């Protein structure tokens, strides 16, 4: 995983430390790694990512065990719980930093999705940077969920993340395919043609240069960001329109 700023190395180290500790705990059998950090660690993405995201593969009856084991892991790593959700396993964790250095992050978000889409697919893969084999979403599943996320984030929270657009563009550029059944399940009763039509309209109307800049410029080296920022919207729309042609 790249780091756009030297100070981000500290955050990356804490993410990897926590991920390794979770993978060694018995609770890992209930979890599947996903999201931007998983994709970046596996070489599917070329940007920085700051959170740890998982799917929860058991049922709610195991939530107490999950929370208990997670909090044991946090304690062993001396991570302070700044905040947590009472509804789903979500934590904001504070780690120690040298406050003499300006610009350091000091909070790590861990988010667990329940229930995940039944159409999600998983595989055991080796994460070479921490020398662990971890159950995670397939790239096709990651891509499908990312396509949905751009709309879903706006519909749920009235927010738009430039990184969602970047990831979609990057996956298309690298020839990855998406798991159609994930989109169909998450967007039911929409069919794929209606979904991609809505996504094209959404990007045309809602994605601005400001949105593209507001989180992406902190997740990529400036040179890389400057190369992509003026073409990413038009090229993503091109890819999506091509998908519509293929689907019809």
C-alpha positions as CSV (number, residue, x, y, z in Angstrom):
1,X,0.0,0.0,0.0
2,X,1.4,3.4,-1.0
3,X,1.5,6.3,1.5
4,X,1.0,9.8,0.1
5,X,2.7,11.5,3.0
6,X,5.5,10.3,5.3
7,X,3.4,10.9,8.4
8,X,0.8,8.4,7.1
9,X,3.3,5.6,7.7
10,X,2.3,5.7,11.4
11,X,-1.3,5.1,10.6
12,X,-0.5,2.3,8.2
13,X,1.6,0.6,10.8
14,X,-1.3,0.7,13.3
15,X,-3.7,-0.6,10.8
16,X,-1.4,-3.5,9.9
17,X,-0.7,-4.2,13.6
18,X,-4.4,-4.4,14.4
19,X,-5.3,-6.5,11.3
20,X,-2.5,-9.0,12.1
21,X,-3.8,-9.3,15.7
22,X,-7.4,-9.9,14.5
23,X,-6.3,-12.5,12.0
24,X,-4.6,-14.5,14.9
25,X,-7.7,-14.4,17.1
26,X,-10.4,-17.0,17.0
27,X,-12.9,-14.3,16.1
28,X,-11.4,-14.2,12.6
29,X,-13.5,-17.2,11.5
30,X,-16.5,-14.9,11.7
31,X,-14.9,-12.1,9.6
32,X,-14.1,-11.4,6.0
33,X,-11.7,-8.5,5.2
34,X,-13.0,-6.0,2.6
35,X,-12.8,-2.4,1.5
36,X,-10.1,0.0,0.4
37,X,-7.4,-1.2,2.8
38,X,-7.9,-4.9,1.7
39,X,-7.9,-3.9,-2.0
40,X,-4.8,-1.8,-1.6
41,X,-2.9,-4.5,0.4
42,X,-3.8,-7.0,-2.3
43,X,-2.6,-4.7,-5.1
44,X,-6.1,-4.0,-6.5
45,X,-5.8,-0.3,-5.7
46,X,-3.0,2.2,-5.9
47,X,-4.2,4.7,-3.2
48,X,-3.9,5.0,0.5
49,X,-6.8,3.8,2.7
50,X,-7.3,4.6,6.4
51,X,-10.0,2.2,7.8
52,X,-10.4,-1.5,8.4
53,X,-13.6,-3.0,7.1
54,X,-15.0,-6.5,7.5
55,X,-18.1,-8.5,6.7
56,X,-19.6,-10.4,9.6
57,X,-20.3,-14.0,8.5
58,X,-22.1,-15.4,11.5
59,X,-25.4,-14.3,13.2
60,X,-26.3,-11.8,15.9
61,X,-26.1,-14.4,18.6
62,X,-22.3,-14.2,18.4
63,X,-22.1,-10.4,18.7
64,X,-21.2,-10.6,22.4
65,X,-18.3,-12.9,21.7
66,X,-17.2,-10.7,18.7
67,X,-17.2,-7.5,20.8
68,X,-15.5,-9.2,23.7
69,X,-12.7,-10.6,21.6
70,X,-12.2,-7.4,19.7
71,X,-11.9,-5.4,22.9
72,X,-9.4,-7.9,24.2
73,X,-7.4,-7.3,21.1
74,X,-7.6,-3.6,21.5
75,X,-6.5,-3.8,25.1
76,X,-3.4,-5.9,24.2
77,X,-2.4,-3.3,21.6
78,X,-3.1,-0.4,24.0
79,X,-5.7,1.1,21.7
80,X,-8.2,3.4,23.4
81,X,-11.8,3.1,22.4
82,X,-12.8,6.7,21.6
83,X,-16.3,5.8,20.4
84,X,-18.3,2.7,19.4
85,X,-21.8,1.9,18.0
86,X,-24.3,0.0,20.1
87,X,-26.1,-1.2,17.0
88,X,-23.3,-2.8,14.9
89,X,-19.7,-3.6,15.7
90,X,-18.1,-0.2,14.8
91,X,-15.2,1.3,16.7
92,X,-13.1,4.5,16.6
93,X,-9.7,3.7,18.2
94,X,-7.1,6.1,19.3
95,X,-3.5,5.1,19.1
96,X,-0.5,7.0,20.6
97,X,1.4,9.5,18.4
98,X,4.2,11.9,18.7
99,X,2.4,15.3,19.1
100,X,5.5,17.2,18.2
101,X,4.9,16.1,14.6
102,X,2.0,18.1,13.0
103,X,-0.4,16.4,10.6
104,X,-0.4,13.0,12.2
105,X,-3.6,11.0,12.3
106,X,-4.4,9.4,15.7
107,X,-7.7,7.6,15.1
108,X,-8.4,4.3,13.4
109,X,-11.9,3.3,12.4
110,X,-12.9,-0.4,12.4
111,X,-16.3,-1.1,10.8
112,X,-18.1,-4.5,10.5
113,X,-21.1,-5.0,8.2
114,X,-24.0,-7.2,9.2
115,X,-25.7,-8.8,7.4
116,X,-23.5,-8.8,4.2
117,X,-25.2,-9.5,0.9
118,X,-25.8,-13.2,0.4
119,X,-24.3,-12.8,-3.1
120,X,-20.9,-11.8,-1.7
121,X,-18.1,-14.2,-2.5
122,X,-14.9,-14.8,-0.5
123,X,-11.5,-16.4,-0.8
124,X,-8.5,-17.0,1.4
125,X,-5.6,-14.9,0.2
126,X,-2.1,-14.1,1.5
127,X,-1.4,-10.6,2.6
128,X,2.3,-10.4,2.1
129,X,2.9,-7.1,4.0
130,X,1.8,-8.8,7.2
131,X,2.6,-12.4,6.2
132,X,-1.0,-13.6,7.0
133,X,-3.6,-15.6,5.1
134,X,-7.0,-13.9,5.6
135,X,-10.5,-14.6,4.3
136,X,-11.6,-11.6,2.2
137,X,-14.0,-10.5,-0.5
138,X,-13.1,-11.5,-4.1
139,X,-12.1,-8.6,-6.3
140,X,-15.4,-9.1,-8.2
141,X,-17.3,-8.7,-5.0
142,X,-15.3,-5.6,-4.0
143,X,-16.0,-4.0,-7.4
144,X,-19.7,-4.7,-7.2
145,X,-20.1,-3.3,-3.7
146,X,-18.1,-0.2,-4.7
147,X,-20.4,0.4,-7.7
148,X,-23.3,0.4,-5.3
149,X,-21.5,2.4,-2.6
150,X,-21.4,5.6,-4.7
151,X,-25.3,5.7,-4.7
152,X,-25.8,4.1,-1.4
153,X,-23.6,6.5,0.5
154,X,-25.7,9.4,-0.9
155,X,-29.0,7.8,-0.3
156,X,-28.2,6.9,3.3
157,X,-26.1,9.8,4.5
158,X,-26.5,12.5,1.8
159,X,-22.7,12.3,1.2
160,X,-20.4,11.6,-1.7
161,X,-16.9,10.2,-1.5
162,X,-14.4,11.0,-4.3
163,X,-12.6,7.8,-3.5
164,X,-15.6,5.8,-4.6
165,X,-15.4,7.3,-8.1
166,X,-11.7,6.7,-8.1
167,X,-12.0,3.1,-7.2
168,X,-14.6,2.4,-9.8
169,X,-12.5,4.1,-12.4
170,X,-9.4,2.2,-11.3
171,X,-11.1,-1.2,-11.4
172,X,-12.4,-0.6,-14.9
173,X,-9.0,0.6,-16.1
174,X,-7.4,-2.6,-14.8
175,X,-9.9,-4.9,-16.5
176,X,-11.6,-6.2,-13.3
177,X,-15.2,-7.4,-13.6
178,X,-18.0,-7.1,-11.0
179,X,-20.2,-9.7,-9.4
180,X,-23.6,-8.9,-11.0
181,X,-25.6,-10.8,-8.4
182,X,-24.3,-8.5,-5.6
183,X,-25.6,-5.4,-7.4
184,X,-28.9,-7.1,-8.2
185,X,-29.4,-8.1,-4.5
186,X,-28.4,-4.7,-3.1
187,X,-30.4,-2.7,-5.6
188,X,-33.5,-4.9,-5.9
189,X,-36.0,-4.5,-7.5
190,X,-33.7,-2.5,-10.0
191,X,-32.2,-4.5,-12.8
192,X,-28.7,-3.9,-14.0
193,X,-29.6,-1.6,-16.8
194,X,-31.7,0.6,-14.6
195,X,-28.9,0.7,-12.0
196,X,-26.2,1.7,-14.4
197,X,-28.5,4.3,-16.0
198,X,-29.1,5.8,-12.5
199,X,-25.4,5.7,-11.7
200,X,-24.5,7.5,-14.9
201,X,-27.1,10.2,-14.2
202,X,-25.9,10.5,-10.6
203,X,-22.2,11.0,-11.6
204,X,-23.1,13.5,-14.3
205,X,-25.2,15.6,-12.0
206,X,-23.6,15.2,-8.6
207,X,-19.8,14.7,-9.0
208,X,-17.9,17.9,-9.0
209,X,-14.2,18.9,-9.1
210,X,-14.6,19.8,-5.4
211,X,-15.9,16.4,-4.5
212,X,-13.1,14.6,-6.4
213,X,-10.5,16.7,-4.6
214,X,-11.8,16.7,-1.1
215,X,-10.7,13.2,0.0
216,X,-8.7,11.9,-2.9
217,X,-5.9,14.5,-2.6
218,X,-5.1,13.1,0.9
219,X,-5.0,9.5,-0.3
220,X,-2.7,9.8,-3.3
221,X,0.6,11.4,-4.1
222,X,0.0,14.9,-5.6
223,X,1.6,14.0,-8.9
224,X,-0.8,11.0,-9.3
225,X,-3.8,13.1,-8.2
226,X,-3.0,15.9,-10.7
227,X,-2.8,13.3,-13.6
228,X,-6.2,11.8,-12.9
229,X,-8.4,14.6,-11.5
230,X,-9.4,16.2,-14.8
231,X,-10.2,12.9,-16.7
232,X,-11.6,10.7,-14.0
233,X,-15.3,11.8,-14.3
234,X,-15.4,11.6,-18.1
235,X,-13.6,8.3,-18.3
236,X,-15.8,6.7,-15.6
237,X,-18.9,7.8,-17.5
238,X,-17.4,6.2,-20.6
239,X,-16.9,2.9,-18.9
240,X,-20.4,2.9,-17.4
241,X,-22.0,3.8,-20.8
242,X,-20.0,0.9,-22.3
243,X,-21.5,-1.4,-19.7
244,X,-25.0,-0.3,-20.6
245,X,-24.3,-1.1,-24.3
246,X,-23.1,-4.6,-23.3
247,X,-26.1,-5.2,-21.0
248,X,-28.5,-4.2,-23.7
